[in-house]
Every structure is written in structure tokens, then in C-alpha cells.
Amino acid sequence: MTIAFQVPDMTCGHCVRAITQAVAEAAPGAHVTVDLESHRVTVSGADQADKVEAAIRAAGYAPARA
């Protein structure tokens, strides 16, 4: 399954690392692609979208499914 999120408050490399790490912990083995310019996070190989979204929120960001 591929899940995409818009994360408007993601603004820098630190944000990218924090979100990537949070998703990796919530969905081991998933592949995370981040486009900082468009504020888009795409997660491939995760089977629980709600769990990934919750992990991004717990990292301090406000994702919206794209």
C-alpha cells in the first residue's frame, strides 16, 4: 500500500529526519520518500495508514492525507 500525506509544517532537513524516523518506527520495512519543497511524504509498504499518520503527529507534525 502507498500512502501520501501533505505536511505543511515540514520545513527543513530536521523535519525530514524526524518524520522519516517516526515512520520507520511505526512501519518497519516501509519506504519513505519526502519532497520538502511540496511538503509531501509518501510511504510505500506500510499496511496501516492510521498508524503512520499517528506516528507523524507524535513527531510533532500535522499530516493530512493527500
C-alpha positions as CSV (number, residue, x, y, z in Angstrom):
1,M,0.0,0.0,0.0
2,T,1.2,3.5,-0.8
3,I,0.1,6.4,1.4
4,A,0.7,10.1,0.8
5,F,0.5,12.9,3.2
6,Q,0.7,16.7,2.9
7,V,2.7,18.0,5.9
8,P,2.7,21.8,5.6
9,D,4.7,22.4,8.8
10,M,7.6,20.4,7.4
11,T,10.2,23.0,6.6
12,C,13.8,21.7,6.9
13,G,16.1,18.7,7.0
14,H,15.5,18.2,10.7
15,C,11.8,17.8,9.9
16,V,12.6,15.2,7.2
17,R,14.7,13.2,9.5
18,A,12.2,13.3,12.4
19,I,9.3,12.2,10.1
20,T,11.4,9.5,8.4
21,Q,12.5,8.1,11.8
22,A,8.9,8.2,13.2
23,V,7.5,6.3,10.1
24,A,10.4,3.8,10.3
25,E,9.5,3.0,13.9
26,A,5.8,2.7,13.2
27,A,6.1,0.7,10.0
28,P,9.4,-1.2,9.9
29,G,10.4,-2.0,6.3
30,A,8.3,0.8,4.7
31,H,10.0,3.1,2.3
32,V,9.6,6.8,3.0
33,T,10.0,9.4,0.3
34,V,9.9,13.1,1.3
35,D,9.6,16.1,-1.0
36,L,10.4,19.0,1.2
37,E,9.6,21.6,-1.5
38,S,6.0,20.3,-1.9
39,H,5.6,19.3,1.7
40,R,4.7,15.8,0.6
41,V,5.5,12.5,2.4
42,T,4.9,9.2,0.6
43,V,5.1,5.9,2.4
44,S,5.2,2.6,0.4
45,G,4.9,-0.8,2.0
46,A,3.0,0.3,5.2
47,D,-0.2,-1.6,5.9
48,Q,-1.7,0.7,8.5
49,A,-2.2,4.3,7.3
50,D,-3.7,5.4,10.7
51,K,-0.6,4.1,12.5
52,V,1.7,6.0,10.1
53,E,-0.3,9.2,10.4
54,A,-0.3,8.9,14.2
55,A,3.5,8.5,14.2
56,I,3.9,11.7,12.2
57,R,1.6,13.5,14.6
58,A,3.5,12.1,17.6
59,A,6.7,13.6,16.0
60,G,5.1,17.0,16.2
61,Y,3.7,17.5,12.7
62,A,0.2,17.9,11.2
63,P,-0.2,15.5,8.3
64,A,-3.2,15.4,6.0
65,R,-3.8,12.5,3.7
66,A,-3.2,13.6,0.1
